[in-house]
């Protein structure tokens, strides 16, 4: 399973490391609420990608990110 750390998240989103840690905490809280195990300071690459870069919904538009 691939995971992203804060520097990777910061680079992908063009944000500071501090804000990347905040996003990771929020994503990990979502995963924890779904019953998944999490690691502080890291987030599942698949979950991150799904939340920030959703696939198109078939009608040319993009899905809602909601963060």
N, C-alpha and C positions, 0 to 999 in steps of 0.2 A: 504494500500500500504506500503510495506516495503522499508525502506531507509537505506543506509549505511553512516556512518560518517567517518571522516579521520582515526581515530584509527582502525576501522574495515577494511578499504581499505588497510591501511599499513600492518596490520597483514596478510590479505589474500594474498597480493603480496610480502610480505617480504621486504618492503621498509620503508623509514622514513615517519613520519607524514607530514613533509614539502612537500615531493614529492607526498604524497597521496592527499594533498590539491590541488596541481597543476593538478593532474589527474582529480580530482573532478571538478575543474574549467573547464577543457577542455570538459569533458563529459557533464556538464551542458550547455556549449556553444553549443554543438551539439544538445542537447535537445531543447534549446531555439530557435535555427535556424529552428527546425522542428515545432515550435509553441507551445511547451510544457512549462508549468510553472515549475520553479525550485526553490530550497531553497539553499541559500549559505551554503557551508560546508557539504552538504548532496547530495547524488545521489541515484536515483532509483535503488534498488537492482536488479530488472529485467534487466534494461538497462546495468548496470555494468557487471552482469553475462554474458549477451549476447555479450558484447564487448570483455571481457577478457577470457571467457570460452565458446566459440562457440560450438554448437553441431557438430558432424561429418557430413560431406557432403554426406555420403552414399557410398563413394568409399574407405573408410578406412582413408582418410586424414582429416585434420581439416580445418575449414574455416579460412580465413585471419582476423587477429585482427586489424591490420592497425593503431596502435597508435604510 
